Amino acid sequence: MAEAPAAQETSTTPNFDQKHPLENAWTLWFDNPQQKQTTSKFGQTLRPVFTFNTVEEFWCLYNNIKTPGQLQPSATFYLFKDGIEPKWEDPRNFNGGSWTANVPNRSKPLLDAWWLNSVLACIGEQFTEGEEICGVAVNVRAKGDRIELWTKTAANEAKQTIVGRELKKFLDMSEATKIGYQVFQEVLNSKTKAKDRYGV
Ligand code: MGP
């Protein structure tokens, strides 16, 4: 009698070695200056932490670092497309700006949820205007934590409005809560706090 065939791997057998590529490679940056930042000194304590381009590497990183809610005030995480430095002066940011979402009620759980949701929206290419996205930052501050979504072409109001509306949706923000968009060149040139160029 013929021997029963050995159990074969089928197409439904998970392959745990397989990695799922992301459309872009991303770099996590960390900054935690001990003194108040100034425009001229910005960047001196900013460091790239890790670059990844697969889903698995992202979770490996995320699961092994602190969440923003565990960081001390003054710390910032930046997650940017690889090759873009999280500085207004980087050529890919220079003509851009950022949407700012201020976390209400000093809620650390909400801060962590907003950070994860905004990161997943970026690396999962959830924004319709994905080409516009440079990166996302989470600024942990005593005066109030915030998420900043940096985009490339500040002059294009239509595209920035779409990005801003989608950001609110991904953060589950109510329609009544407003977020503002600042233009980096206006921030750099203004002696006082620059006004928001757009709002949604
Ligand atoms: P911050 O850390 O983004 O905000 O910028 P924070 O701590 O909430 O302070 P505030 O000033 O916005 O109230 C702190 C300071 O760092 C800014 O005011 C700038 O002087 C400087 N800075 C921040 N960024 C992101 C840049 C940058 O990209 N380039 C330069 N040159 N300076 C920057």
Residues whose N, C-alpha, C, O or C-beta is under 5 A from the ligand:
A	BS01	MGP	Q37 T38 T39 S40 F42 P86 K87 W88 E89 R141
